[in-house]
Amino acid sequence: MDGEEQIAGIAQCWTSAYIKDLAVASEWRRRGLGEALLLHAFECFRQRGAPHVELKVEIDNPSGALRLYQRMGMEALV
Ligand SMILES: CC(C)(COP(=O)(O)OP(=O)(O)OC[C@H]1O[C@@H](n2cnc3c(N)ncnc32)[C@H](O)[C@@H]1OP(=O)(O)O)[C@@H](O)C(=O)NCCC(=O)NCCS
């Protein structure tokens, strides 16, 4: 949440170690929030004993999501 109780970013996950939606409000992007949300989700799933985390992303996602996921160590299963 931002200082005005608006949502700045969200990682909506399924219990099965699947990240359903990752989104950061446009005015909050490119400050590390996406990375922080991913790290938090990874840690939650790690504590539950998940061997890996999955998500789906369009290969040409215009906001650079694929680059973020790869930087965070995720691998493409095409
Ligand atoms: C994808 C998305 C979640 C990334 O969120 P974000 O908060 O901008 O992510 P980060 O800030 O962690 O990283 C984004 C970029 O900002 C850069 N960055 C992070 N902190 C920075 C800072 N303080 N100064 C400058 N750049 C910074 C990162 O290095 C990264 O650069 P890159 O694109 O060249 O790799 C966001 O763009 C979004 O909501 N997109 C629309 C929804 C979407 O497509 N979601 C994915 C669907 S699967």
The ligand as an SDF file (V2000), in Angstrom:
LIG
                    3D

 48 50  0  0  0  0  0  0  0  0999 V2000
    6.4300   -6.4380  -14.2140 C   0  0  0  0  0  0  0  0  0  0  0  0
    6.2350   -5.4900  -13.0290 C   0  0  0  0  0  0  0  0  0  0  0  0
    5.4560   -6.2060  -11.9220 C   0  0  0  0  0  0  0  0  0  0  0  0
    7.6290   -5.0740  -12.4970 C   0  0  0  0  0  0  0  0  0  0  0  0
    7.4460   -4.2670  -11.3270 O   0  0  0  0  0  0  0  0  0  0  0  0
    8.5540   -3.2340  -10.8580 P   0  0  0  0  0  0  0  0  0  0  0  0
    8.2040   -2.8040   -9.4800 O   0  0  0  0  0  0  0  0  0  0  0  0
    8.7470   -2.1640  -11.8720 O   0  0  0  0  0  0  0  0  0  0  0  0
    9.8610   -4.1590  -10.8290 O   0  0  0  0  0  0  0  0  0  0  0  0
   11.3240   -3.7580  -10.3250 P   0  0  0  0  0  0  0  0  0  0  0  0
   11.3720   -2.3170   -9.9450 O   0  0  0  0  0  0  0  0  0  0  0  0
   11.7470   -4.7510   -9.3010 O   0  0  0  0  0  0  0  0  0  0  0  0
   12.2130   -4.0140  -11.6290 O   0  0  0  0  0  0  0  0  0  0  0  0
   11.8790   -3.3720  -12.8590 C   0  0  0  0  0  0  0  0  0  0  0  0
   13.0970   -2.6170  -13.4160 C   0  0  0  0  0  0  0  0  0  0  0  0
   13.3960   -1.4980  -12.5920 O   0  0  0  0  0  0  0  0  0  0  0  0
   14.7880   -1.4980  -12.2700 C   0  0  0  0  0  0  0  0  0  0  0  0
   14.9570   -0.8450  -10.9720 N   0  0  0  0  0  0  0  0  0  0  0  0
   14.6310   -1.3370   -9.7590 C   0  0  0  0  0  0  0  0  0  0  0  0
   14.9340   -0.4240   -8.7960 N   0  0  0  0  0  0  0  0  0  0  0  0
   15.4350    0.6490   -9.4490 C   0  0  0  0  0  0  0  0  0  0  0  0
   15.9100    1.9180   -9.0140 C   0  0  0  0  0  0  0  0  0  0  0  0
   15.9180    2.2700   -7.7150 N   0  0  0  0  0  0  0  0  0  0  0  0
   16.3480    2.8020   -9.9410 N   0  0  0  0  0  0  0  0  0  0  0  0
   16.3400    2.4700  -11.2510 C   0  0  0  0  0  0  0  0  0  0  0  0
   15.8920    1.2780  -11.7270 N   0  0  0  0  0  0  0  0  0  0  0  0
   15.4410    0.3970  -10.8300 C   0  0  0  0  0  0  0  0  0  0  0  0
   15.1540   -2.9470  -12.2520 C   0  0  0  0  0  0  0  0  0  0  0  0
   16.5440   -3.1640  -12.3920 O   0  0  0  0  0  0  0  0  0  0  0  0
   14.3790   -3.4440  -13.4590 C   0  0  0  0  0  0  0  0  0  0  0  0
   15.0800   -3.0870  -14.6290 O   0  0  0  0  0  0  0  0  0  0  0  0
   14.9770   -3.8950  -16.0020 P   0  0  0  0  0  0  0  0  0  0  0  0
   13.5490   -3.8150  -16.4720 O   0  0  0  0  0  0  0  0  0  0  0  0
   15.9120   -3.2070  -16.8980 O   0  0  0  0  0  0  0  0  0  0  0  0
   15.3990   -5.3190  -15.6920 O   0  0  0  0  0  0  0  0  0  0  0  0
    5.4900   -4.1960  -13.4720 C   0  0  0  0  0  0  0  0  0  0  0  0
    6.1360   -3.6290  -14.5830 O   0  0  0  0  0  0  0  0  0  0  0  0
    4.0290   -4.4090  -13.8130 C   0  0  0  0  0  0  0  0  0  0  0  0
    3.1580   -4.3650  -12.9440 O   0  0  0  0  0  0  0  0  0  0  0  0
    3.7250   -4.6380  -15.1210 N   0  0  0  0  0  0  0  0  0  0  0  0
    2.3390   -4.7770  -15.5620 C   0  0  0  0  0  0  0  0  0  0  0  0
    1.7380   -6.0660  -15.0790 C   0  0  0  0  0  0  0  0  0  0  0  0
    2.4730   -7.2330  -15.6450 C   0  0  0  0  0  0  0  0  0  0  0  0
    2.7390   -7.3140  -16.8490 O   0  0  0  0  0  0  0  0  0  0  0  0
    2.7900   -8.1880  -14.7450 N   0  0  0  0  0  0  0  0  0  0  0  0
    3.4520   -9.4310  -15.1210 C   0  0  0  0  0  0  0  0  0  0  0  0
    2.4430  -10.4060  -15.6330 C   0  0  0  0  0  0  0  0  0  0  0  0
    3.0840  -12.0530  -15.5440 S   0  0  0  0  0  0  0  0  0  0  0  0
  1  2  1  0
  2  3  1  0
  2  4  1  0
  2 36  1  0
  4  5  1  0
  5  6  1  0
  6  7  2  0
  6  8  1  0
  6  9  1  0
  9 10  1  0
 10 11  2  0
 10 12  1  0
 10 13  1  0
 13 14  1  0
 14 15  1  0
 15 16  1  0
 15 30  1  0
 16 17  1  0
 17 18  1  0
 17 28  1  0
 18 19  1  0
 18 27  1  0
 19 20  2  0
 20 21  1  0
 21 22  1  0
 21 27  2  0
 22 23  1  0
 22 24  2  0
 24 25  1  0
 25 26  2  0
 26 27  1  0
 28 29  1  0
 28 30  1  0
 30 31  1  0
 31 32  1  0
 32 33  2  0
 32 34  1  0
 32 35  1  0
 36 37  1  0
 36 38  1  0
 38 39  2  0
 38 40  1  0
 40 41  1  0
 41 42  1  0
 42 43  1  0
 43 44  2  0
 43 45  1  0
 45 46  1  0
 46 47  1  0
 47 48  1  0
M  END
$$$$
